[in-house]
Amino acid sequence: MNVLYSTHTSPDYMPPLAVSEQQIIVGPNYTTHKDGSTVRTLKVAPGRYDLAALVFSLPTAQRPDLTIVMADAFQNCVPENLADVPGRKLLLVADTHHGDSPLQKMLAYARQEPFDRIVVTHDPHHLHWFTEADIAPATYIPNFNCAYFPPRWVEQRRAAIGFVGQAGQFHPRRRYLVQEIQKAGLPLIVQRAPAPVAATFYDSMQIAFNCSLNGDLNMRVFEVMAAGGFLVTDRLSPQSGLSTLFRSGEEYVEYDDIDDLLKVLRHYLANPAECLNIAKAGHAAYLERHHPQHRIRELLDFAFGRSPVALCHDQRAAPGRCDFGQQLDERVRAYELFQGLSLRNERIIVLADAELGTRAISDLVDLPRLLVLVGEPPAASSGFKEELRNLGALNQIKFVDARNAPCDVQLISSRTAASRTDTPSTNAKLLVVMSDGGAIDDQVPWLRSHGFHKLRESPWVFKRVA
């Protein structure tokens, strides 16, 4: 089978798995290379390019049966004109958990081109946005490009904590945790290394430390277990599926905040036998359920309709539940606002208005550094809570008396905004208003007079300045 794989990654960073022996890799970080008359890789300019023109420049015998497009919101490699490309087309959605308007950009691109299937690979908690958009059948396949390097099984490991990856300005929480581990005097070794070198590093350290960028189930989780390392990683939301894919406490260990992390690290540094046992269990689980051959088979079966759409770990992705797909564009914009706040803060308390409805509120619960409070709904509270339960979000929400609840951000509906007769009673620094098809223009002067300055619209955001 001829496969054309377009990617923004490079040969040294997340190179594509070999889906087929007859595979051509296309991207701005590859050189054009031929093996005789057979094209192996093709270089394109960064950004958007005409894939159809490129395909018809290939030898006829190499035109694709399947085109895989790996793209993310930074859009460094965005093939267009797929309608004229033969064969099946599959969109592999990479990072949507950071960057500028990442979900809006990827949803727009998915709508632009005639993809037959969509696969979310780094952000399972974002699958529901693509199923709700109803562009094409969508599913989640975990970290599709994680390569496997058989471990050496070092039994006597260095009594240290190893971390491979970035911890700079674009990873604020990770940088903070790394600094705090170092301040605590724990033996942390940080390095950057290509995947084959990282694998030998993971199985030589007693502990492999990980921290997601922003609630994503990142590739390091799989790389550490593949290498036989002992993984200590941050607790993610249930919608990420981490605790479903692997068993916490048996195949990896998770932490909540910095105090919990330091406690966990000190315990396992003092207990090397426990580290090794968990590392072995994690590696066995990886081989049983997450080897690259599993990933390739899952992707090909899904691409050609040989397997059903798996909704994985997120009940919000199931069609027909509780306003499925309603007000999608505004909800995406609101979510991206809170995703940005989550990236930059260790803890954000959000007080949500029950008038928003269960779907808009449940959107927020997959951001693990958000504490979502909801004002106790009125008479029909049992039905309200049952809907949240059906969306898998009830246990991630705390119901409070909205009149006295302290919070950082208050999220309300336009109906609530329009009916206000007094200043919002919380001490929220930000007031976010979702329009729900309504207008709040008349409320802007009133809010300004009560110390709120408008920052943006859709959703409307006001900052308390007095």
For each residue, the residues with C-beta under 8 A, 3 or more apart:
1: 20 22 65 66
2: 20 22 23 24 61 62 63 64 65 66 87
3: 19 20 22 23 24 64 65 66 67 68
4: 23 24 26 51 55 64 66 67 68 85
5: 16 19 23 24 25 26 67 68 70
6: 26 27 51 67 68 69 70 71 77 79
7: 14 16 25 26 27 70 77
8: 27 28 29 70 71 72 74 76 77 94
9: 13 14 15 16 27 29 70 145
10: 13 14 15 27 29 30
11: 15 29 30
12: 15 194
13: 9 10 194
14: 7 9 10 145 219
15: 9 10 11 12 25 145 147
16: 5 7 9 19 23 25 68 70 145
17: 144 145 147 292 295 296
18: 21 23 296
19: 3 5 16 23 66 68 296 299 300
20: 1 2 3 23 66
21: 18
22: 1 2 3 62
23: 2 3 4 5 16 18 19 20
24: 2 3 4 5 39 40 41 42 58 62 64
25: 5 7 15 16 30 40 41 42
26: 4 5 6 7 30 41 42 44 51 54 77 79
27: 6 7 8 9 10 30 42 43 44 77
28: 8 43 44 45 46 47 76 77
29: 8 9 10 11
30: 10 11 25 26 27 33 41 42 43
31: 41 43
32: 39 41 42 43
33: 30 39 40 41
34: 37 38 39 40
35: 38 40
36:
37: 34 59
38: 34 35 59 62
39: 24 32 33 34 42 58 59 62
40: 24 25 33 34 35
41: 24 25 26 30 31 32 33
42: 24 25 26 27 30 32 39 54
43: 27 28 30 31 32
44: 26 27 28 49 54 77
45: 28 49
46: 28 76 77
47: 28 75 76 77 78
48: 75 78 79 80
49: 44 45 54 77 78 79 80
50: 53 54 79 80 81
51: 4 6 26 54 55 67 79 80 81 82 85
52: 55 56 81 82 83 84 85
53: 50 56 57 81
54: 26 42 44 49 50 51 57 58 79
55: 4 51 52 58 63 64 84 85 86
56: 52 53 63 84
57: 53 54
58: 24 39 54 55 62 63
59: 37 38 39 62 63
60: 63
61: 2
62: 2 22 24 38 39 58 59
63: 2 55 56 58 59 60 86 87
64: 2 3 4 24 55 67 85 86 87
65: 1 2 3 86 87 88
66: 1 2 3 4 19 20 87 88 89 90 300 303 304
67: 3 4 5 6 51 64 79 82 85 87 88 89 90
68: 3 4 5 6 16 19 90 92 299 303
69: 6 79 82 89 90 91 92 113 115
70: 5 6 7 8 9 16 77 92 94 121 145
71: 6 8 75 77 78 91 92 93 94 106 109
72: 8 75 93 94 95 96 99 102 106
73: 95 96 98 99 100 101 102 103 105 106
74: 8 95 99
75: 47 48 71 72 78 105 109
76: 8 28 46 47
77: 6 7 8 26 27 28 44 46 47 49 70 71
78: 47 48 49 71 75 109
79: 6 26 48 49 50 51 54 67 69 82 113
80: 48 49 50 51 112 113
81: 50 51 52 53 84 85
82: 51 52 67 69 79 85 89 113 114 115
83: 52 113 114
84: 52 55 56 81
85: 4 51 52 55 64 67 81 82 89
86: 55 63 64 65
87: 2 63 64 65 66 67
88: 65 66 67 116 117 303 304
89: 66 67 69 82 85 113 114 115 116 117
90: 66 67 68 69 115 116 117 118 119 299 302 303
91: 69 71 109 110 113 115 117 118 119 136
92: 68 69 70 71 119 121 144
93: 71 72 96 106 110 118 119 120 121 122 123 126 130
94: 8 70 71 72 121 122
95: 72 73 74 98 99 102 122 123 216
96: 72 73 93 99 102 103 106 120 122 123 126
97: 102 122 123 126 213 214 215 216 339
98: 73 95 102 170 213 214 339 343
99: 72 73 74 95 96 102 105
100: 73 105
101: 73 104 105 333 336
102: 72 73 95 96 97 98 99 105 106 336
103: 73 96 106 107 126 129 332 335 336
104: 101 107 108 329 332 333 336
105: 73 75 99 100 101 102 108 109
106: 71 72 73 93 96 102 103 109 110
107: 103 104 110 111 129 130 133 135 332
108: 104 105 111 112
109: 71 75 78 91 105 106 112 113
110: 91 93 106 107 113 115 118 130 133 135 136
111: 107 108 133 135
112: 80 108 109
113: 69 79 80 82 83 89 91 109 110
114: 82 83 89
115: 69 82 89 90 91 110 118 135 136
116: 88 89 90 136 137 303
117: 88 89 90 91 136 137 138 139 302 303
118: 90 91 93 110 115 130 135 136 137 138 139
119: 90 91 92 93 138 139 140 141 144 299 302
120: 93 96 123 124 126 127 130 138 139 140 141
121: 70 92 93 94 140 141 142 143 144 145
122: 93 94 95 96 97 143 216 217 218 219
123: 93 95 96 97 120 126 127 215 216 217
124: 120 127 140 142 217 239 240 241 312 313 314
125: 128 215 216 236 237 239 240 314 366
126: 93 96 97 103 120 123 129 130
127: 120 123 124 130 131 138 139 140 311 312 314 317
128: 125 131 132 314 316 317
129: 103 107 126 132 133 328 332
130: 93 107 110 118 120 126 127 133 135 138
131: 127 128 134 138 311 317 318 319
132: 128 129 317 324 325 328
133: 107 110 111 129 130 325 328
134: 131 325
135: 107 110 111 115 118 130 138
136: 91 110 115 116 117 118
137: 116 117 118 302 309
138: 117 118 119 120 127 130 131 135 309 317
139: 117 118 119 120 127 302 309 310 311 312
140: 119 120 121 124 127 241 310 312 313
141: 119 120 121 144 295 298 299 302
142: 121 124 217 222 241 245 290 295
143: 121 122 146 217 218 219 221 222 295
144: 17 92 119 121 141 295 299
145: 9 14 15 16 17 70 121 219
146: 143 219 222 223 226 290 292 295
147: 15 17 195 226 292
148: 226 291 292
149: 195 196 199 200 226 227
150:
151: 154 199 203 226 227 228 283
152: 200 203 228
153: 203 228
154: 151 157 203 204
155: 276
156:
157: 154 203 204 205 206 272 275 276
158: 204 205 206
159: 187 206 269 272
160: 187 188 189 205 206 207
161: 181 186 187 188 189 205 206 207 208 209 232 265 269
162: 188 189 191 201 202 204 205 207 208 209 229
163: 167 178 188 189 190 191 208 209 210
164: 190 191 192 193 198 201 202 220
165: 174 192 220
166: 170 171 174 192
167: 163 171 174 175 178 190
168: 171 175
169: 172 175
170: 98 166 213
171: 166 167 168 174 175 211 213
172: 169 175 176 343 344
173: 176 177 211 213 214 343 346 369
174: 165 166 167 171 177 178 211 213
175: 167 168 169 171 172 178 179
176: 172 173 179 180 258 346
177: 173 174 180 181 211 258 261
178: 163 167 174 175 181 182 188 190
179: 175 176 182 183
180: 176 177 183 184 258 261 262
181: 161 177 178 184 186 188 209 261 262 265
182: 178 179 185 186 188
183: 179 180
184: 180 181 262
185: 182
186: 161 181 182 262 265 266 269
187: 159 160 161 269
188: 160 161 162 163 178 181 182 209
189: 160 161 162 163 205
190: 163 164 167 178
191: 162 163 164 201
192: 164 165 166
193: 164 197 198 201
194: 12 13 197 198
195: 147 149 198 199 223
196: 149 199 200
197: 193 194 200 201
198: 164 193 194 195 201 202 223 227
199: 149 151 195 196 202 203 223 226 227
200: 149 152 196 197 203 204 227
201: 162 164 191 193 197 198 204 205
202: 162 164 198 199 205 208 223 224 227 228 229
203: 151 152 153 154 157 199 200 227 228 229 279
204: 154 157 158 162 200 201
205: 157 158 160 161 162 189 201 202 208 229 230
206: 157 158 159 160 161 230 268 269 272 275
207: 160 161 162 230 232 265 268 269 275
208: 161 162 163 202 205 220 224 229 230 231 232
209: 161 162 163 181 188 232 233 265
210: 163 218 220 221 224 231 232 233 234
211: 171 173 174 177 233 234
212: 215 216 217 218 233 234 236
213: 97 98 170 171 173 174 216 218 343
214: 97 98 173 339 342 343 367
215: 97 123 125 212 236 237 240 342 366 367 368 369
216: 95 97 122 123 125 212 213 240
217: 122 123 124 142 143 212 221 236 240 241 242 245
218: 122 143 210 212 213 221
219: 14 122 143 145 146 222 223
220: 164 165 208 210 223 224 233
221: 143 210 217 218 224 225 231 233 242 246 252
222: 142 143 146 219 225 226 286 290
223: 146 195 198 199 202 219 220 226 227
224: 202 208 210 220 221 227 229 230 231 282
225: 221 222 228 229 231 246 251 252 279 282 283 285 286 290
226: 146 147 148 149 151 199 222 223 283 286 290
227: 149 151 198 199 200 202 203 223 224 283
228: 151 152 153 202 203 225 279 280 282 283
229: 162 202 203 205 208 224 225 279 282
230: 205 206 207 208 224 252 253 268 275 276 278 279 282
231: 208 210 221 224 225 252 253 278 279 282
232: 161 207 208 209 210 252 253 254 255 261 264 265 268
233: 209 210 211 212 220 221 242 252 253 254 255
234: 210 211 212 254 255 256 261 368
235: 254 255 256 368
236: 125 212 215 217 240 242 243 254 368
237: 125 215 240 365 366 367 368 396
238: 241 243 244 313 392 396
239: 124 125 313 314 316 365 366 392
240: 124 125 215 216 217 236 237 313 366
241: 124 140 142 217 238 244 245 312 313 314
242: 217 221 233 236 245 246 248 254
243: 236 238 246 247 248
244: 238 241 312 313
245: 142 217 241 242 289 290
246: 221 225 242 243 251 252 282 285
247: 243 250 251 252 281 285
248: 242 243 251 252 253 254
249: 253
250: 247 278 281
251: 225 246 247 248 278 281 282 285
252: 221 225 230 231 232 233 246 247 248 278 282
253: 230 231 232 233 248 249 264 268 278
254: 232 233 234 235 236 242 248
255: 232 233 234 235 260 261 263 264
256: 234 235 260 261
257: 260 261 346
258: 176 177 180 261 262
259: 262 263
260: 255 256 257 263 264
261: 177 180 181 232 234 255 256 257 258 264 265
262: 180 181 184 186 258 259 265 266
263: 255 259 260 266 267
264: 232 253 255 260 261 267 268
265: 161 181 186 207 209 232 261 262 268 269
266: 186 262 263 269 270
267: 263 264 270 271
268: 206 207 230 232 253 264 265 271 274 275
269: 159 161 186 187 206 207 265 266 272
270: 266 267
271: 267 268 274 275
272: 157 159 206 269 275 276
273: 276 277
274: 268 271 277 278
275: 157 206 207 230 268 271 272 278 279
276: 155 157 230 272 273 279 280
277: 273 274 280 281
278: 230 231 250 251 252 253 274 275 281 282
279: 203 225 228 229 230 231 275 276 282 283
280: 228 276 277 283 284
281: 247 250 251 277 278 284 285
282: 224 225 228 229 230 231 246 251 252 278 279 285 286
283: 151 225 226 227 228 279 280 286 287
284: 280 281 287 288
285: 225 246 247 251 281 282 288 289 290
286: 222 225 226 282 283 289 290 291
287: 283 284 290 291
288: 284 285 291
289: 245 285 286 294
290: 142 146 222 225 226 245 285 286 287 294 295
291: 148 286 287 288 294 295
292: 17 146 147 148 295 296
293: 296 297
294: 289 290 291 297 298
295: 17 141 142 143 144 146 290 291 292 298 299
296: 17 18 19 292 293 299 300
297: 293 294 300 301
298: 141 294 295 301 302 307
299: 19 68 90 119 141 144 295 296 302 303
300: 19 66 296 297 303 304 306
301: 297 298 304 306 307
302: 90 117 119 137 139 141 298 299 305 306 307 309
303: 66 68 88 90 116 117 299 300
304: 66 88 300 301
305: 302
306: 300 301 302
307: 298 301 302 310
308:
309: 137 138 139 302
310: 139 140 307
311: 127 131 139 314 315 317 318
312: 124 127 139 140 241 244 317
313: 124 140 238 239 240 241 244
314: 124 125 127 128 239 241 311 317 366 392
315: 311 318 321 390 391 392
316: 128 239 321 359 362 363 391 392 393
317: 127 128 131 132 138 311 312 314
318: 131 311 315 321 324
319: 131 324
320: 324
321: 315 316 318 324 390 391
322: 357 358 359 362 387 390 391
323: 326 327 357 358 359
324: 132 318 319 320 321 359
325: 132 133 134 328
326: 323 359
327: 323 330 331 359 360 434 436 437
328: 129 132 133 325 331 332
329: 104 332 333
330: 327 333 334 434 435 436 458 459
331: 327 328 334 335 359 360 363 434
332: 103 104 107 129 328 329 335 336
333: 101 104 329 330 336 337 458 459
334: 330 331 337 338 360 363 411 432 434 459
335: 103 331 332 338 339 363 364
336: 101 102 103 104 332 333 339 340
337: 333 334 340 341 432 459 461
338: 334 335 341 342 348 350 364 367 370 409
339: 97 98 214 335 336 342 343 367
340: 336 337 343 344
341: 337 338 344 345 348 370 409
342: 214 215 338 339 345 348 367 368 369 370
343: 98 172 173 213 214 339 340
344: 172 340 341
345: 341 342 348 369
346: 173 176 257 369
347: 369 371
348: 338 341 342 345 369 370 371 408 409
349: 370 371 373 406 407 408 409
350: 338 364 370 371 372 373 407 408 409 410 411
351: 373 374 375 400 402 405 407 409 410 411 426 428
352: 356 360 361 364 372 373 374 375 411
353: 356 374 375 402 410 411 412 413 416
354: 361 374 375 376 377 378 384
355: 412 413 415 416
356: 352 353 360 361 411 412 413 434 436
357: 322 323 360 361
358: 322 323 361 362 384 387 388 391 393
359: 316 322 323 324 326 327 331 362 363 391
360: 327 331 334 352 356 357 363 434
361: 352 354 356 357 358 364 365 372 374 388 393 397
362: 316 322 358 359 365 388 391 392 393
363: 316 331 334 335 359 360 366
364: 335 338 350 352 361 367 370 372 411
365: 237 239 361 362 370 372 393 396 397
366: 125 215 237 239 240 314 363
367: 214 215 237 338 339 342 364 370
368: 215 234 235 236 237 342
369: 173 215 342 345 346 347 348
370: 338 341 342 348 349 350 364 365 367
371: 347 348 349 350 398
372: 350 352 361 364 365 396 397 398
373: 349 350 351 352 397 398 399 400 405 407
374: 351 352 353 354 361 377 397 398 399 400
375: 351 352 353 354 399 400 401 402 405
376: 354 381 399 400 401 402
377: 354 374 380 381 384 385 399
378: 354 381
379:
380: 377 383 384
381: 376 377 378 384 385
382: 385 386
383: 380 386 387
384: 354 358 377 380 381 387 388
385: 377 381 382 388 389 394
386: 382 383 389 390
387: 322 358 383 384 390 391
388: 358 361 362 384 385 391 393 394 397
389: 385 386 392 393 394
390: 315 321 322 386 387
391: 315 316 321 322 358 359 362 387 388 394
392: 238 239 314 315 316 362 389
393: 316 358 361 362 365 388 389 396 397
394: 385 388 389 391 397
395:
396: 237 238 365 372 393
397: 361 365 372 373 374 388 393 394
398: 371 372 373 374
399: 373 374 375 376 377
400: 351 373 374 375 376 404 405
401: 375 376 404 405
402: 351 353 375 376 405 425 426
403: 425
404: 400 401 425
405: 351 373 375 400 401 402 426
406: 349 426 427
407: 349 350 351 373 410 426 427 428
408: 348 349 350 428 429 430
409: 338 341 348 349 350 351 428 429 430 431 432
410: 350 351 353 407 424 426 428 430 431 432
411: 334 350 351 352 353 356 364 432 433 434
412: 353 355 356 416 417 424 431 432 433 434
413: 353 355 356 416 417 433 434 436 438
414: 417 418 433 434 435 436 437 438 439 440
415: 355 418 419 436 438
416: 353 355 412 413 419 420
417: 412 413 414 420 433 440 443 447 460
418: 414 415 438 440 442 443
419: 415 416
420: 416 417 424 443 446
421:
422: 425
423: 450 451
424: 410 412 420 428 431 450
425: 402 403 404 422
426: 351 402 405 406 407 410
427: 406 407
428: 351 407 408 409 410 424 431 464
429: 408 409 463 464
430: 408 409 410 461 462 463 464
431: 409 410 412 424 428 447 452 461 462 463 464
432: 334 337 409 410 411 412 459 460 461 462
433: 411 412 413 414 417 440 459 460 461 462
434: 327 330 331 334 356 360 411 412 413 414 459 460
435: 330 414 438 439 440 458 459 460
436: 327 330 356 413 414 415
437: 327 414
438: 413 414 415 418 435
439: 414 435 442
440: 414 417 418 433 435 443 444 460
441: 444
442: 418 439 445 446
443: 417 418 420 440 446 447
444: 440 441 447 448 454
445: 442 448 449
446: 420 442 443 449 450
447: 417 431 443 444 450 452 454 462
448: 444 445 451 452 453 454
449: 445 446
450: 423 424 446 447
451: 423 448 464 465 466
452: 431 447 448 462 463 464 465
453: 448 462 463 465
454: 444 447 448 457 460 461 462
455: 461 462 463
456: 459 460 461
457: 454 460 461
458: 330 333 435
459: 330 333 334 337 432 433 434 435 456
460: 417 432 433 434 435 440 454 456 457
461: 337 430 431 432 433 454 455 456 457
462: 430 431 432 433 447 452 453 454 455
463: 429 430 431 452 453 455
464: 428 429 430 431 451 452
465: 451 452 453
466: 451
